[in-house]
Amino acid sequence: MMIENRFKRALAVGKTQIGLWAGLADPFAIEIVATAGYDWVLIDAEHGPNDLRSVLTQLQAVAAYSVEPVVRVPAGDPVLIKQYLDTGAHSLLVPMVESGQQAQQLVAATRYAPRGIRGVASARASRWGAIPDYFSRASNLVCLLLQVETAKGLENLDDILAVEGVDGVFIGPSDLSASLGHLGDLGHADVVSAIESAIARIIRSGKAAGILTSDHALARRYLELGVTFCAVGIDTILLAEATRALARMFKEDLPDPPGPKPGATY
């Protein structure tokens, strides 16, 4: 009945973790991903069509594999955070974090009293009470990652990084590009400069830095800069690109499809 968070432990020692974004919201699909050899997989409940029950089935689907699941919650709501933690998600990514005060509130939402406000229940996280020391160990099991993706978030990044209990900060390139006035232009010099500067600040703080990009060259660049957890693709995009490419092989009159291009960053 022992539980450990290998993902959190790896980040703490600076061991690079390569992951994949999972947005198909299906346990069968994510189990296929789980066999691929990634260190972690992101179950997206912010932009993906997921709810608490669909996330639960995906956590169950990957439980038999070595890949570590990270759940992106829809919002930094303490009630939602409590529910996802009780469901057995030990690593959470919270979107749209913009201040140190918000970061403190999110840490509190993942901790039991007197250190926080997480409600106490005998749930799947503790194997329904079968892990006798779960409540005393829970704070060390939870990996809290905060997503900074606005100009305001960058402005307050140092305050966010100063909060104890934050394990890592993830830079969201797409929303950040929009916030900086370059919607959809993730390769704009201002956006790239802001991302690289943020990565450097995160690393200097001693926290883990994370990002998502399907541009392989850019992913390697970010890893060289010291990013510890990097998602290098998205299951929905991989499926779309592979199926369209196969169709075009046999139907040469098909036009190039609209939408994301290979090498894009999200």
C-alpha positions in Angstrom: 0.0 0.0 0.0 3.0 2.3 -0.3 2.5 5.4 -2.4 5.3 7.6 -3.8 5.3 10.5 -6.3 8.2 9.6 -8.6 7.5 12.7 -10.7 7.9 15.1 -7.7 11.0 13.3 -6.6 12.5 13.6 -10.0 11.8 17.3 -10.2 13.3 17.8 -6.8 16.7 16.4 -7.9 16.6 18.1 -11.3 16.1 14.9 -13.4 14.6 15.7 -16.8 11.1 14.5 -17.3 9.7 14.2 -20.9 5.9 14.1 -21.2 3.0 14.1 -23.5 -0.2 16.2 -23.4 -3.4 14.0 -23.3 -6.5 15.7 -24.5 -8.5 12.9 -26.0 -10.2 12.4 -22.6 -10.4 8.6 -23.0 -9.0 5.8 -20.8 -8.3 3.6 -23.8 -6.4 6.3 -25.6 -4.3 7.3 -22.5 -3.4 3.7 -21.8 -1.9 3.5 -25.3 0.1 6.6 -24.4 1.2 5.0 -21.2 3.0 2.3 -23.1 5.1 4.7 -25.1 7.8 5.4 -22.5 7.1 9.0 -21.4 8.0 10.0 -17.9 4.7 11.8 -17.4 1.4 12.4 -19.1 -0.8 15.5 -18.6 -4.5 14.8 -18.3 -6.1 18.1 -19.4 -9.3 19.1 -17.5 -8.9 22.8 -18.5 -9.1 22.7 -22.3 -9.8 19.0 -22.7 -13.4 17.7 -22.4 -12.8 16.1 -19.0 -14.6 16.1 -15.7 -13.9 14.5 -12.4 -15.2 11.0 -13.4 -13.3 10.9 -16.8 -10.1 12.0 -15.1 -10.7 9.2 -12.5 -11.0 6.5 -15.3 -7.8 7.8 -16.9 -5.9 7.7 -13.6 -7.1 4.1 -13.2 -6.0 3.3 -16.8 -2.4 4.5 -16.3 -2.0 3.1 -12.7 -0.4 -0.1 -13.9 2.3 1.7 -15.9 5.4 3.6 -15.0 4.3 6.9 -16.5 3.3 9.5 -13.9 0.0 11.3 -14.4 -0.3 15.1 -13.9 -3.8 16.6 -13.9 -4.4 20.1 -15.1 -7.4 21.3 -13.2 -10.0 23.6 -14.8 -9.2 26.4 -12.4 -7.5 27.2 -9.1 -10.7 26.5 -7.1 -10.0 24.9 -3.7 -13.1 22.7 -4.0 -12.0 21.3 -7.3 -8.5 20.8 -6.0 -9.8 18.9 -3.0 -11.9 16.7 -5.3 -9.0 15.9 -7.7 -6.6 15.2 -4.9 -9.2 12.8 -3.2 -9.6 11.1 -6.5 -6.0 10.1 -6.4 -4.3 12.8 -8.5 -1.0 13.5 -6.7 0.4 16.0 -9.2 -1.6 19.0 -10.2 -1.1 21.8 -12.7 -3.1 24.9 -11.9 -3.7 27.4 -14.8 -3.6 31.2 -14.8 -1.6 31.9 -11.7 -0.8 35.6 -11.5 0.3 36.5 -7.9 2.2 35.3 -4.9 -1.0 35.6 -2.8 -2.8 33.3 -5.3 0.1 30.8 -5.1 -0.2 30.8 -1.3 -3.9 30.1 -1.5 -3.2 27.2 -3.9 -0.6 25.7 -1.6 -3.1 25.9 1.3 -5.7 24.1 -0.8 -3.4 21.1 -1.1 -2.5 20.9 2.6 -4.5 19.6 5.6 -5.1 21.8 8.6 -3.3 23.4 10.4 -1.1 24.0 7.4 -3.9 24.4 4.9 -7.6 24.1 4.1 -7.9 20.7 2.4 -10.9 18.8 3.7 -10.2 15.4 5.3 -11.8 12.3 3.8 -11.1 8.6 3.4 -11.0 8.5 -0.4 -9.2 6.9 -3.3 -6.0 8.9 -2.6 -5.6 7.0 0.7 -6.9 3.7 -0.8 -10.0 4.3 1.3 -8.1 4.4 4.6 -5.8 1.4 3.8 -2.7 3.6 3.9 -2.6 4.4 7.7 -0.1 7.3 7.5 -1.6 8.9 4.4 -2.7 12.1 6.1 0.7 12.7 7.6 2.4 12.0 4.3 0.0 13.8 1.9 1.9 17.1 1.8 5.1 15.4 0.7 3.2 13.3 -1.9 1.4 16.2 -3.6 3.3 17.9 -6.4 1.9 21.4 -7.0 2.8 23.0 -10.4 1.6 26.5 -11.2 1.0 27.8 -14.7 2.2 31.3 -15.5 0.8 32.5 -18.8 0.1 36.2 -18.7 2.1 39.4 -18.5 0.8 40.0 -15.0 2.0 36.5 -14.0 5.5 37.3 -15.4 5.5 40.6 -13.5 4.8 38.7 -10.2 6.8 35.6 -11.0 9.4 36.2 -8.3 6.6 36.5 -5.7 5.1 33.2 -7.0 8.5 31.5 -6.9 9.1 32.6 -3.3 6.1 30.6 -2.0 7.0 27.5 -0.1 5.1 24.4 -1.3 5.3 25.3 -5.0 7.2 22.5 -6.7 7.4 24.0 -10.2 6.3 26.7 -12.5 5.0 25.9 -16.0 5.1 28.6 -18.7 2.0 28.6 -21.0 3.2 29.9 -24.4 -0.1 30.3 -26.1 -1.9 32.5 -23.6 1.3 34.3 -22.9 1.7 35.3 -26.5 -1.9 36.6 -26.5 -1.3 38.5 -23.2 1.9 40.1 -24.7 -0.1 41.3 -27.8 1.1 38.6 -30.2 -1.9 36.2 -30.4 -0.9 33.0 -32.2 2.6 34.2 -32.9 4.5 32.0 -30.5 7.7 32.5 -32.3 7.7 36.3 -31.9 10.9 37.7 -30.5 9.1 39.2 -27.5 7.4 36.0 -26.7 10.5 33.9 -27.0 12.5 36.4 -24.9 9.9 36.4 -22.2 9.8 32.6 -22.0 13.6 32.3 -21.8 13.8 35.0 -19.2 11.1 33.3 -17.2 12.9 29.9 -17.4 16.1 31.5 -16.1 14.2 33.1 -13.1 12.5 29.8 -12.2 15.7 27.9 -12.3 17.5 30.5 -10.1 14.8 30.2 -7.5 15.5 26.4 -7.2 12.0 25.4 -8.5 11.4 23.2 -11.5 10.7 24.9 -14.8 8.2 23.4 -17.3 6.8 24.0 -20.8 4.9 22.4 -23.6 6.1 22.6 -27.2 5.7 20.2 -30.2 8.6 22.0 -32.0 11.4 19.5 -31.4 14.2 22.0 -31.9 12.5 24.4 -29.5 12.0 21.6 -27.0 15.7 20.8 -27.1 16.5 24.5 -26.7 14.3 24.8 -23.6 15.9 21.6 -22.2 19.3 23.1 -22.7 18.2 26.2 -20.8 17.3 24.0 -17.9 13.7 23.1 -18.2 13.1 20.0 -16.1 9.6 18.9 -17.2 8.9 19.3 -20.9 5.9 18.0 -22.8 6.9 17.4 -26.4 3.6 16.7 -28.1 -0.2 16.5 -27.8 -2.2 13.3 -28.5 -5.0 15.1 -30.4 -2.5 16.8 -32.7 -0.5 13.6 -33.3 -3.7 11.7 -34.2 -4.8 14.5 -36.5 -1.5 14.8 -38.3 -1.0 11.0 -38.7 -4.5 10.4 -40.0 -4.4 13.3 -42.4 -1.0 12.3 -43.7 -2.2 8.8 -44.4 -5.2 10.0 -46.2 -3.2 12.3 -48.4 -0.9 9.4 -49.3 -3.8 7.6 -51.1 -5.9 10.7 -52.0 -3.5 13.1 -53.6 -6.2 15.6 -54.5 -6.9 16.3 -50.9 -6.0 19.9 -49.9 -3.7 20.6 -47.0 -5.9 20.7 -43.9 -6.4 23.9 -41.9 -5.4 24.1 -38.3 -2.1 23.5 -36.4 1.0 22.9 -38.5 3.7 20.4 -37.6 6.2 22.1 -35.3 3.8 24.5 -33.7 3.9 25.3 -30.0 0.8 25.4 -27.8 
